[in-house]
Amino acid sequence: MRTRPLFSALALGIPLGLLSACASAPVRFYTLAPSATEITASQQDAPVTYVPRLSLPDYLDTQDILTRDGSALTRSSNSRWASRLSQSATDLIVARLSQDNPHRMITGYLPLDTPASRLSVTIERMDLTQQGEAALVASWTDLPREESHPARQGRTQISVKGSVTDDAAKTALLQKLFEQLADRISPTLATD
């Protein structure tokens, strides 16, 4: 009679042991957004620029870290974005624009009062290749609240090269790409 519980324990334990041996590495989460200690505070009563979540092609706006090889997209097997890529990229751009424009309050959250301007950013195309090249084509419009002021628009193409040996390197390369985009947008913002 004692052999039956022992046999049952072995029958259950061996498959579970084999299954745990096949477990994959833990998932790592990455973000492009800076830490809260790196965010620049704006002046009190500064004009507000609202930056809604930037627009990305649908196939890129996921939590998957993707690289492109021709027409094929490869998803990282053990890493993901902490939030949708569009949210993380918006947070990075808002932080970078805030550093460059301390006379304005630049926010990714809709303010209670009507903002002085609304900055819409559209990523028309973007790729991160397995050969280590990240590129994007982007356009933006800074639309002032006052109809008598003209809208400011811009369009750019940016390309950067770097390592894509691991997901941390891919994240760093995309961070560099979005920082350069913010640097191109910054001088076009209204100065009032």
Buried (B, 14 or more C-beta within 10 A) or exposed (E): EEEEEEEEEEEEEEEEEEEEEEEEEEEBEBBBBBEEEEBBEBEEEBBBBBBBBBBBEEEBBBBBBBBBEEEEBEEBEEBBBEBBBBBBBBBBBBBBBBBBBEEBBBBBEEEEEEBBBBBBBBBEEBBBBEEBBBBBBBBBBBBBBEEEBEEBEBEBEBEBEBEBEEBEEBBBBBBBBBBBBBBBBBEBBBEE
